[in-house]
Amino acid sequence: MEKSLSYRNSYHDNLHRYAGLKRFFERWSADPDFKQDLINNTAETLEKHAIPITPDDIKYMIDDRITELPQPVQTMWEISKSKQDLIQSFYLSENLPGNRGMLAWRNRQIARQRFDLGPFFTDTNIHSSMTVELSQGCSVGCWFCALSPDSFKENYNYDDNREEWLRLLDTMHSFLGDAMKSTFLYWATEPFDNPDYEKFCLDVYESCGVFPPTTTAVAHKDTERIRHFIRLSAEHGCWLNRFSLTSLGIMSKVHKAFSAEELAEVECLALNMNTSFAYGNAGNFRKKALERPEILSQQDNKLRKAPWHRLNPDYAGSEEYANGSICCVTGFLINAVSRKVQLISPTTASDEWPLGYIIFAEAIYENAAGLEAILQAWSIEYFKETLQDNDILRFHPWLDVRVLPDRIEIKGRFNQKEIIDETDNPSLYHLAKHITEAPVRFADIRQYAEAHLSIPSQVSDSLINELYKKGFFYGC
């Protein structure tokens, strides 16, 4: 935990040191006319948009004669790197599930995501172990929302449900261990729809010692509540909050209502149509894109200009859209109102999984004891370290699996490859080839290995489980 605290402090120090520059880039990424306005009258434009920097601070951004990477861009990349160091430490190294079976399941899903969603998505994702919705439906209704929520219906009332809520936290903390620290309290919901949202956040803090991060699309509405929340979360060491700004007008309102220093630890995400940010191709946006493919093409062009896409041959050489999910949970999605719990993990949105995440299982719990019983049942069925006899083995349909005379190539959406060489590993080559021919039970492939390939069961078990750990099998 000390390492992630150090990364958090470094990240926050940089955010405060360059708060004005951060605000500059928020506008820069969102407003296609901003650069020309700066060229025409730099000082007036900075003042108009409440950006507390001098013209000299960004002169290299508007001088087309400059060919090297401008210093302001380098500074922001360094801040981004410190954020990524924090994510890697806090979410991917320190605060992992205490249940060994769930940890093995989580690792398989992350391995799959590298082939399914690509290395950039996988490495920058927080892979949270739990999120809880405190409302049924959402009041905002963004046309591009990848999670396609219903309209707002009902809140989870704090005073009426406090004892039940605290028991839920205790149950999940007992099961998750340190992974409870990755919890956040929204999904296909607007967190500030719930008037008691701050109380729920404080209870999570009391439970596990971490104040959950928040993303809201209504920062421009009740600004005093939001200002108080920013202070509250900072006082409790929250590492990040985010404002989703769906238009330039909303960005202007937010930037005028809050100083750059007040929003130093808040990411202002520009989600207007002309922003450089590309929408996730899932949910509502995917429906629109299927009707109007030019919308997706426009977003794809944005992605292909990003350095992580343009400079990586795996991405640059792929025709796949590299933002097929916005899901950041590999674990539990709970709706406190309906008492529904789901086991989910990110995947590229498809007709089967249109919201960009796989739902492995779902159930309704009546109380904390019922939730605990569900967790135990899922531990047997899903949270296992090795394959069981009745598990069905078949490769994911989106994997490009090619059986060649000397090798088998397993290729992901973005050119990630696993090569099974017939010379180096003939046993695995023939076992994998057998799986490509038709789905097969794990117990049956063991018998096939002994009867037809003279491979002892302990050897075939070990070899197939290596493919299992890499997340290659559908439904696992």
C-alpha positions as CSV (number, residue, x, y, z in Angstrom):
1,M,0.0,0.0,0.0
2,E,2.9,2.3,0.7
3,K,4.0,2.2,-3.0
4,S,0.5,3.2,-4.3
5,L,0.3,6.0,-1.7
6,S,3.6,7.3,-3.0
7,Y,2.4,7.1,-6.6
8,R,-0.9,8.8,-5.6
9,N,1.0,11.7,-3.8
10,S,3.2,12.2,-6.8
11,Y,0.3,12.1,-9.2
12,H,-1.7,14.7,-7.1
13,D,1.4,16.9,-6.7
14,N,1.8,17.1,-10.4
15,L,-1.9,17.7,-11.0
16,H,-1.8,20.7,-8.6
17,R,1.5,22.0,-10.0
18,Y,0.1,22.1,-13.5
19,A,-3.6,22.7,-12.8
20,G,-3.8,25.5,-15.3
21,L,-2.1,23.5,-18.1
22,K,-4.4,20.6,-17.3
23,R,-7.4,22.9,-17.9
24,F,-5.9,24.2,-21.1
25,F,-5.7,20.6,-22.5
26,E,-9.3,19.9,-21.5
27,R,-10.4,22.7,-23.8
28,W,-7.8,21.8,-26.4
29,S,-9.1,18.3,-26.7
30,A,-12.8,19.3,-26.9
31,D,-13.0,22.5,-29.0
32,P,-11.8,22.3,-32.7
33,D,-11.9,26.2,-32.9
34,F,-9.8,26.7,-29.8
35,K,-6.5,26.8,-31.5
36,Q,-7.5,29.4,-34.1
37,D,-9.0,31.5,-31.3
38,L,-5.7,31.3,-29.5
39,I,-3.8,32.4,-32.6
40,N,-6.1,35.3,-33.1
41,N,-5.9,36.6,-29.5
42,T,-4.1,34.3,-27.0
43,A,-4.6,36.3,-23.8
44,E,-8.2,37.1,-24.4
45,T,-9.1,33.4,-25.3
46,L,-7.3,32.1,-22.1
47,E,-9.2,34.6,-20.0
48,K,-12.6,33.8,-21.7
49,H,-12.2,30.1,-20.8
50,A,-10.9,30.7,-17.3
51,I,-7.5,29.1,-18.0
52,P,-5.0,30.5,-15.5
53,I,-1.8,30.3,-17.6
54,T,0.2,32.9,-19.6
55,P,0.5,33.0,-23.4
56,D,4.2,32.1,-23.0
57,D,3.2,28.8,-21.3
58,I,1.5,27.5,-24.5
59,K,3.2,29.4,-27.3
60,Y,4.7,26.3,-28.7
61,M,1.3,24.7,-29.0
62,I,0.1,27.3,-31.6
63,D,3.3,27.7,-33.6
64,D,3.1,25.4,-36.6
65,R,6.8,25.8,-37.2
66,I,7.6,23.7,-34.2
67,T,8.2,20.1,-35.2
68,E,9.4,18.5,-32.0
69,L,7.0,17.5,-29.2
70,P,6.0,20.7,-27.4
71,Q,7.0,20.9,-23.7
72,P,3.3,21.2,-22.5
73,V,2.5,17.9,-24.2
74,Q,5.5,16.3,-22.6
75,T,4.4,17.5,-19.2
76,M,0.9,16.1,-19.6
77,W,2.4,12.7,-20.8
78,E,4.5,12.6,-17.6
79,I,1.4,13.2,-15.5
80,S,-0.4,10.5,-17.4
81,K,2.5,8.2,-16.8
82,S,2.3,8.9,-13.0
83,K,-1.4,8.1,-13.1
84,Q,-0.7,4.8,-14.9
85,D,2.0,3.9,-12.3
86,L,-0.7,4.4,-9.6
87,I,-3.2,2.2,-11.4
88,Q,-0.7,-0.5,-11.9
89,S,0.3,-0.5,-8.3
90,F,-3.1,0.0,-6.6
91,Y,-5.4,-2.1,-8.8
92,L,-3.1,-4.6,-10.5
93,S,-0.5,-5.4,-7.8
94,E,-1.6,-4.6,-4.3
95,N,-5.4,-4.9,-3.9
96,L,-6.3,-8.2,-5.3
97,P,-9.0,-10.7,-4.4
98,G,-8.3,-12.7,-1.2
99,N,-10.2,-15.6,-2.6
100,R,-7.7,-17.7,-4.6
101,G,-10.3,-19.0,-7.0
102,M,-11.6,-15.5,-7.8
103,L,-8.0,-14.3,-8.3
104,A,-7.4,-17.1,-10.8
105,W,-10.7,-16.2,-12.6
106,R,-9.8,-12.5,-12.7
107,N,-6.3,-13.3,-14.1
108,R,-7.9,-15.4,-16.8
109,Q,-10.3,-12.6,-17.8
110,I,-7.4,-10.1,-17.9
111,A,-5.4,-12.5,-20.1
112,R,-8.4,-12.9,-22.4
113,Q,-8.9,-9.1,-22.6
114,R,-5.4,-8.7,-24.0
115,F,-6.5,-10.8,-27.0
116,D,-10.1,-9.5,-27.1
117,L,-9.7,-5.7,-26.4
118,G,-6.0,-5.2,-26.9
119,P,-3.0,-4.3,-24.7
120,F,-3.8,-0.6,-24.3
121,F,-7.3,-1.3,-22.9
122,T,-6.0,-4.1,-20.7
123,D,-3.0,-2.3,-19.3
124,T,-4.9,1.0,-18.5
125,N,-8.1,-0.7,-17.1
126,I,-8.5,-0.7,-13.3
127,H,-10.2,-4.1,-13.4
128,S,-12.2,-3.3,-10.3
129,S,-13.6,-6.2,-8.3
130,M,-16.9,-4.6,-7.4
131,T,-19.3,-1.8,-8.3
132,V,-22.6,-1.0,-6.7
133,E,-25.5,0.9,-8.3
134,L,-27.4,3.0,-5.7
135,S,-30.3,3.8,-8.1
136,Q,-32.5,2.1,-10.6
137,G,-32.0,3.8,-14.0
138,C,-30.3,7.1,-14.8
139,S,-31.6,10.7,-15.0
140,V,-29.1,11.9,-17.6
141,G,-29.8,9.8,-20.7
142,C,-26.6,10.4,-22.8
143,W,-27.2,9.4,-26.4
144,F,-23.8,7.7,-26.6
145,C,-23.9,5.8,-23.3
146,A,-22.3,2.4,-23.8
147,L,-24.2,1.0,-20.8
148,S,-27.7,1.9,-22.1
149,P,-29.5,2.5,-18.8
150,D,-33.2,2.8,-18.4
151,S,-34.7,6.1,-17.3
152,F,-34.4,6.9,-13.6
153,K,-36.9,5.1,-11.5
154,E,-35.9,4.8,-7.9
155,N,-33.1,5.4,-5.3
156,Y,-31.7,3.2,-2.6
157,N,-32.6,5.1,0.5
158,Y,-29.8,5.3,3.0
159,D,-31.8,5.8,6.2
160,D,-34.2,2.9,5.4
161,N,-31.5,0.5,4.3
162,R,-28.5,1.4,6.4
163,E,-28.2,-1.9,8.3
164,E,-28.7,-3.9,5.2
165,W,-26.1,-1.8,3.3
166,L,-23.5,-2.2,6.1
167,R,-24.1,-6.0,6.1
168,L,-23.6,-6.0,2.3
169,L,-20.3,-4.3,2.7
170,D,-19.2,-6.7,5.4
171,T,-20.2,-9.7,3.3
172,M,-18.3,-8.5,0.2
173,H,-15.3,-7.3,2.3
174,S,-15.0,-10.8,3.9
175,F,-15.1,-12.4,0.4
176,L,-12.9,-9.9,-1.5
177,G,-10.3,-9.0,1.1
178,D,-8.1,-6.2,-0.1
179,A,-9.9,-6.1,-3.5
180,M,-12.7,-4.4,-1.7
181,K,-10.5,-1.2,-2.0
182,S,-11.2,-1.1,-5.7
183,T,-15.0,-0.6,-5.1
184,F,-16.9,2.3,-6.7
185,L,-20.6,3.2,-6.4
186,Y,-22.1,3.7,-9.9
187,W,-22.4,1.9,-13.2
188,A,-25.3,2.6,-15.6
189,T,-26.4,5.3,-13.1
190,E,-25.7,8.9,-12.2
191,P,-24.2,8.8,-8.7
192,F,-25.6,12.1,-7.7
193,D,-29.2,11.0,-8.5
194,N,-29.0,9.5,-5.0
195,P,-29.3,12.3,-2.4
196,D,-27.4,10.1,0.1
197,Y,-24.5,9.3,-2.2
198,E,-21.9,10.9,0.0
199,K,-23.0,8.8,3.0
200,F,-22.6,5.6,1.0
201,C,-19.0,6.7,0.0
202,L,-18.1,7.3,3.6
203,D,-19.3,3.9,4.6
204,V,-17.1,2.3,1.9
205,Y,-14.2,4.3,3.3
206,E,-15.0,3.1,6.9
207,S,-15.2,-0.5,5.6
208,C,-12.0,-0.7,3.7
209,G,-10.0,2.5,4.1
210,V,-10.4,3.8,0.6
211,F,-12.8,6.5,-0.6
212,P,-14.3,5.4,-3.9
213,P,-13.6,7.4,-7.1
214,T,-16.7,9.0,-8.8
215,T,-17.7,9.9,-12.3
216,T,-20.6,12.3,-12.7
217,A,-22.3,13.9,-15.7
218,V,-24.1,16.6,-13.6
219,A,-21.2,18.6,-12.2
220,H,-22.8,21.8,-13.7
221,K,-26.1,21.5,-11.9
222,D,-25.7,21.6,-8.1
223,T,-22.3,23.1,-8.0
224,E,-22.2,23.6,-4.2
225,R,-22.9,20.0,-3.6
226,I,-20.2,19.1,-6.1
227,R,-17.8,21.5,-4.5
228,H,-18.4,20.0,-1.0
229,F,-18.0,16.5,-2.5
230,I,-14.6,17.4,-4.0
231,R,-13.4,18.6,-0.6
232,L,-14.9,15.5,1.1
233,S,-13.2,13.1,-1.2
234,A,-9.9,14.9,-1.0
235,E,-10.0,14.9,2.8
236,H,-10.4,11.1,2.6
237,G,-7.5,10.6,0.1
238,C,-9.6,9.7,-3.0
239,W,-7.2,9.2,-5.9
240,L,-9.5,10.5,-8.7
241,N,-12.9,11.9,-9.6
242,R,-14.2,12.6,-13.1
243,F,-16.6,15.0,-14.7
244,S,-18.3,13.8,-17.9
245,L,-18.8,17.0,-20.0
246,T,-21.2,16.3,-22.8
247,S,-21.0,19.7,-24.6
248,L,-18.7,22.7,-24.9
249,G,-21.4,24.7,-23.1
250,I,-21.3,22.4,-20.1
251,M,-17.5,22.5,-20.1
252,S,-17.6,26.4,-20.0
253,K,-20.1,26.3,-17.1
254,V,-17.9,23.9,-15.1
255,H,-14.7,25.8,-15.8
256,K,-16.3,29.1,-14.7
257,A,-17.9,27.6,-11.6
258,F,-14.7,25.9,-10.3
259,S,-11.2,27.2,-10.4
260,A,-8.4,25.1,-12.0
261,E,-7.0,24.5,-8.6
262,E,-10.4,23.2,-7.3
263,L,-10.5,20.7,-10.2
264,A,-6.8,19.7,-10.1
265,E,-7.7,16.2,-8.9
266,V,-10.8,15.9,-11.2
267,E,-10.5,14.6,-14.7
268,C,-12.8,16.7,-17.0
269,L,-13.7,14.3,-19.8
270,A,-14.8,16.0,-23.0
271,L,-17.6,13.9,-24.4
272,N,-19.0,16.3,-27.0
273,M,-19.2,15.0,-30.6
274,N,-16.1,17.0,-31.8
275,T,-13.9,16.0,-29.0
276,S,-10.7,14.0,-29.6
277,F,-12.0,11.4,-27.2
278,A,-13.6,8.4,-29.0
279,Y,-16.8,6.8,-27.7
280,G,-17.0,3.2,-26.7
281,N,-18.7,1.2,-29.4
282,A,-21.3,-0.5,-27.1
283,G,-24.8,0.1,-25.8
284,N,-26.6,3.3,-27.1
285,F,-23.6,4.3,-29.3
286,R,-23.4,0.9,-30.9
287,K,-27.1,1.0,-31.9
288,K,-26.5,4.4,-33.5
289,A,-23.4,3.2,-35.3
290,L,-25.1,0.1,-36.7
291,E,-27.7,2.5,-38.2
292,R,-25.2,5.0,-39.4
293,P,-21.7,3.4,-40.0
294,E,-20.2,6.8,-40.8
295,I,-20.4,7.7,-37.0
296,L,-18.2,4.8,-36.1
297,S,-15.8,5.6,-39.0
298,Q,-15.5,9.1,-37.6
299,Q,-14.7,7.8,-34.1
300,D,-12.2,5.3,-35.5
301,N,-10.3,8.0,-37.3
302,K,-9.9,9.7,-33.9
303,L,-8.5,6.6,-32.3
304,R,-6.0,6.0,-35.1
305,K,-4.4,9.4,-34.4
306,A,-3.7,8.6,-30.8
307,P,0.0,7.7,-30.2
308,W,-0.8,4.4,-28.5
309,H,-2.7,3.3,-31.6
310,R,-0.6,5.0,-34.3
311,L,2.7,3.8,-33.0
312,N,1.7,0.2,-32.1
313,P,1.9,-2.0,-35.2
314,D,-0.6,-4.4,-33.7
315,Y,-3.3,-1.7,-33.5
316,A,-2.3,0.2,-36.6
317,G,-2.4,-3.0,-38.7
318,S,-5.9,-4.0,-37.4
319,E,-9.2,-3.1,-38.9
320,E,-10.9,-3.6,-35.5
321,Y,-12.3,-0.6,-33.6
322,A,-10.0,-0.3,-30.6
323,N,-12.6,1.0,-28.1
324,G,-15.2,-1.8,-28.0
325,S,-16.0,-1.6,-24.3
326,I,-16.0,1.0,-21.4
327,C,-16.3,-1.7,-18.8
328,C,-13.8,-1.5,-16.0
329,V,-15.0,-4.2,-13.7
330,T,-13.8,-7.8,-13.6
331,G,-15.9,-8.9,-10.7
332,F,-19.3,-8.1,-9.2
333,L,-21.9,-5.6,-10.4
334,I,-24.6,-5.1,-7.7
335,N,-27.8,-3.1,-7.9
336,A,-28.8,-2.3,-4.3
337,V,-32.4,-1.3,-5.4
338,S,-33.3,-4.5,-7.2
339,R,-30.8,-6.7,-5.2
340,K,-29.4,-8.1,-8.4
341,V,-25.8,-9.3,-8.4
342,Q,-24.0,-10.1,-11.6
343,L,-20.5,-11.6,-12.3
344,I,-19.1,-9.6,-15.2
345,S,-15.9,-8.8,-17.2
346,P,-15.1,-6.6,-20.2
347,T,-15.4,-7.8,-23.8
348,T,-15.8,-6.3,-27.2
349,A,-19.5,-5.4,-27.6
350,S,-21.4,-7.8,-29.9
351,D,-24.9,-9.0,-30.5
352,E,-24.3,-11.5,-27.7
353,W,-22.9,-8.9,-25.3
354,P,-24.1,-5.5,-26.6
355,L,-23.1,-3.6,-23.5
356,G,-19.4,-4.5,-23.8
357,Y,-19.2,-7.0,-20.9
358,I,-19.8,-10.7,-20.4
359,I,-22.4,-11.6,-17.8
360,F,-21.2,-15.0,-16.5
361,A,-23.9,-15.3,-13.9
362,E,-26.7,-13.3,-12.2
363,A,-28.9,-13.8,-9.2
364,I,-31.3,-12.0,-6.8
365,Y,-30.3,-11.9,-3.1
366,E,-32.8,-11.2,-0.3
367,N,-30.3,-10.3,2.4
368,A,-26.6,-10.6,3.2
369,A,-26.9,-14.3,4.0
370,G,-28.4,-14.9,0.6
371,L,-25.6,-12.9,-1.0
372,E,-23.0,-15.0,0.8
373,A,-24.7,-18.2,-0.4
374,I,-24.6,-16.9,-4.0
375,L,-20.9,-16.1,-3.7
376,Q,-20.2,-19.6,-2.4
377,A,-22.1,-21.2,-5.3
378,W,-20.3,-19.1,-7.8
379,S,-17.0,-20.0,-6.2
380,I,-17.6,-23.6,-7.1
381,E,-18.8,-22.9,-10.7
382,Y,-16.6,-20.1,-11.7
383,F,-13.8,-19.3,-9.2
384,K,-11.6,-22.3,-9.8
385,E,-7.9,-22.5,-10.5
386,T,-8.1,-25.5,-12.9
387,L,-10.6,-27.1,-15.3
388,Q,-13.2,-29.6,-14.0
389,D,-14.3,-32.7,-15.8
390,N,-17.6,-31.4,-17.2
391,D,-16.1,-28.0,-18.5
392,I,-16.6,-27.6,-22.2
393,L,-13.6,-26.6,-24.2
394,R,-14.0,-24.4,-27.3
395,F,-12.1,-21.4,-28.4
396,H,-13.7,-18.0,-28.4
397,P,-15.4,-17.5,-31.8
398,W,-13.6,-14.1,-32.2
399,L,-10.2,-15.8,-32.0
400,D,-8.6,-16.5,-35.4
401,V,-7.3,-20.1,-34.7
402,R,-5.4,-21.5,-37.7
403,V,-4.2,-25.1,-37.8
404,L,-1.1,-25.4,-40.0
405,P,1.1,-28.5,-40.6
406,D,3.8,-27.3,-38.3
407,R,2.0,-25.0,-35.8
408,I,-1.2,-23.6,-34.5
409,E,-1.6,-19.8,-34.6
410,I,-4.1,-18.2,-32.1
411,K,-4.6,-14.6,-33.1
412,G,-6.5,-11.9,-31.2
413,R,-8.4,-8.9,-32.6
414,F,-5.3,-6.7,-32.6
415,N,-2.7,-9.2,-33.9
416,Q,-1.7,-10.6,-30.5
417,K,-0.5,-14.1,-31.2
418,E,0.0,-17.4,-29.4
419,I,2.1,-19.9,-31.4
420,I,1.9,-23.6,-30.6
421,D,4.8,-25.2,-32.4
422,E,4.4,-28.8,-33.4
423,T,8.1,-29.5,-33.2
424,D,8.6,-27.8,-29.8
425,N,5.4,-29.0,-28.2
426,P,3.8,-31.9,-30.2
427,S,1.5,-32.9,-27.3
428,L,-0.1,-29.5,-27.0
429,Y,-0.3,-29.1,-30.7
430,H,-2.4,-32.2,-31.1
431,L,-4.6,-31.5,-28.1
432,A,-5.3,-27.9,-29.3
433,K,-6.0,-29.2,-32.8
434,H,-8.5,-31.7,-31.4
435,I,-10.3,-28.8,-29.6
436,T,-10.5,-26.8,-32.9
437,E,-12.4,-29.7,-34.5
438,A,-15.4,-29.6,-32.1
439,P,-16.2,-28.6,-28.5
440,V,-15.1,-31.3,-26.1
441,R,-15.5,-32.0,-22.4
442,F,-12.3,-31.7,-20.4
443,A,-12.7,-35.3,-19.2
444,D,-13.1,-36.5,-22.8
445,I,-10.0,-34.8,-24.1
446,R,-8.0,-36.5,-21.2
447,Q,-9.3,-39.9,-22.5
448,Y,-8.5,-38.9,-26.1
449,A,-5.0,-37.9,-25.1
450,E,-4.4,-41.3,-23.4
451,A,-6.1,-43.4,-26.1
452,H,-4.9,-41.8,-29.3
453,L,-1.8,-39.8,-28.4
454,S,-0.3,-41.8,-25.5
455,I,-0.2,-38.7,-23.4
456,P,-0.6,-39.4,-19.6
457,S,-3.6,-37.7,-18.1
458,Q,-1.5,-35.5,-15.7
459,V,0.4,-34.2,-18.7
460,S,-2.6,-33.4,-20.8
461,D,-4.3,-31.8,-17.8
462,S,-1.4,-29.5,-17.3
463,L,-1.1,-28.6,-21.0
464,I,-4.8,-27.8,-21.4
465,N,-4.9,-25.8,-18.2
466,E,-2.2,-23.6,-19.5
467,L,-4.5,-22.6,-22.4
468,Y,-7.3,-22.2,-19.8
469,K,-5.2,-19.7,-17.8
470,K,-4.6,-17.6,-20.9
471,G,-8.3,-17.1,-21.3
472,F,-8.7,-18.8,-24.7
473,F,-11.9,-20.9,-23.8
474,Y,-15.4,-19.6,-24.3
475,G,-17.5,-19.4,-21.2
476,C,-14.5,-19.9,-18.8
